């Protein structure tokens, strides 16, 4: 079962999450420009900075709003779950720069519905970024080169039919060698996906408390792995976010990007123009 740490901030919940490679210190941002990027640690209450989660992807939606994505189980507030939050009720702060003020506001998060690891296939949160920040595709270690597409892959269980390639899942059978590269407090790690349970990937890359929601990219075959030689950096399409830990080995699980994108499209189809994050694309900004 996933272990969780509770804070007093809007009943904020921070769960075990992310990691696979080598430890590397987090770099500090220049005060001249406030970039929001993958692997940025976030808090929902400025007075409880030790209860935090992590951003998994940054970009824009089909309605032109700047968006960041994280894990839904980071917040426990049933009165606000499973609906669009148009009001600026739940601010999001950069943990290392709380004095900047909110970098955005939570617009949607999925209620865990009693699960210790968050909803099985829909464990995500949508954050609308404020105008004063700049979305960036480049995190401290991972550069996201777009959204993963899997031609011929199994559709996400959240997908409407027909499912586009961005809503299809990576294979995890013995003949598949799909690997995730992740970034978090333990450094940069990579490893093979060993199981795919309805779009939740089980894989070897490690993580710890606070990394929930953090970034996972697909290792493009033939490209460099993160190493000391390249500054522990890697690039590839966004493939998902950190979800938590389970009791079977490997213990680390990730919500696929396909599950998130499929649910956003399905909700937007039911309620057009009102769903924050629908049509999400990773930013091309450096």
Buried (B, 14 or more C-beta within 10 A) or exposed (E): EBEBBEBEBBEBBBBBBBBBBEEBEBEEBEEEEBBBBBBBBBBBBBEBBEBBBBBBBBBBBBBEBBBBBBBBBBBBBEEBBBEBBEEEEBBBBBBBBBEBEBBBBBBBBBBBEEBBBBBBBBBBBBBBBBEEBBBBBBBBBBBBBBBBBBEEBBBBBBBBEEBBBBBBBBBBEEEEEBBBBBBBBBBBBBBBBBBBEEBBBBBBBBBBBBBBBBBBBBBBEEEEBBEEEEEBBBBBBBBBBBBBBBEEEBBBBBBBBBBBBBBBBBBBEEEEEEBBBBBBBBBEBE
